[in-house]
């Protein structure tokens, strides 16, 4: 019922937004977008998650004004924009999507295709199919399904480089006069991401032979990139699993002896205690899909690296 209600609400949003945008100033070659580019002002860029916002800001610098309108409290993969926010996307110079089935609301809303960038389209043949599509809950985010594709593509830093390169190319097409700046900014970001990849590779290599249990199925690209022997549950860090889930974990660990469970956020101490009784430690590796309370994307990834390197 909740899924049906969400679908109806989004359908209503589409109708409302279509009516609004039909009466707004055109954004084609003779409209606001072209005028903005001609005047040399910052390009308006809208993104569907924080990593893409970070990449666009690092690459675009003063040449862009990047908006990621989702609340930091929820998961942007399942966020639903308001009418006003949809209009903001529609009027942007560049709409930056993650692709790989991320942010399904974009499939139900009319967006100007000439200004939409799917940053993972270049490696769509390497998207990972998922299984176990059960419905579950993310706190205030409500019930949802993960679908048939893994979508946290940026957790492989080399794929993140490809997504950033797609943003660079799109910005250069829109602002060719700033090409040198955009190229240099991308080069600096690429250097940081490749260094992160090397450091993560070393950290996971130090754990070779260890089995990891992931609390949530959002890590397939990380698992593939670093050849991790890993298995996923469907647990939330702030919700005590029921007896059946603990039985599932016991069976999994019995078949694949693991030393730690990897979490998206800090798990409840009571859960940590019960895991400890089973000989499992807890390790936080934040995907950073939402804007962090402190620092930036690389700060979060380096903190993940520090925890990964420090944990036994």
Buried (B, 14 or more C-beta within 10 A) or exposed (E): EEEEEBEEEBEEBBEEBEEBBEEEEEBEEEEBBBEBBEEEEBBBBBBBBBBBBBBBBBBBBEBBBBBBBBEEEBBBBBBBBEBEBBBBBBBBBBBBBBBBBBBBBBEEBEBBEEBBBBBBBBBEEBBBEBEEEEEBEBEEBBEBEBBEBBBBBBBBBBBBBBBBBBBBBBBBEBBEEBEEBBEEBBEEBBEBBBEBBEBBBEBBEEBEEBBBBBBBBBBBBBBBBBEBEBBBBBBBBEBEBEEEBBEBBEEBBEEEEBBBBBBBEEBBEEBBEBBEEEEBBBBBBBBBBBBBEEEBBBEBBBBBBEBBBEBE
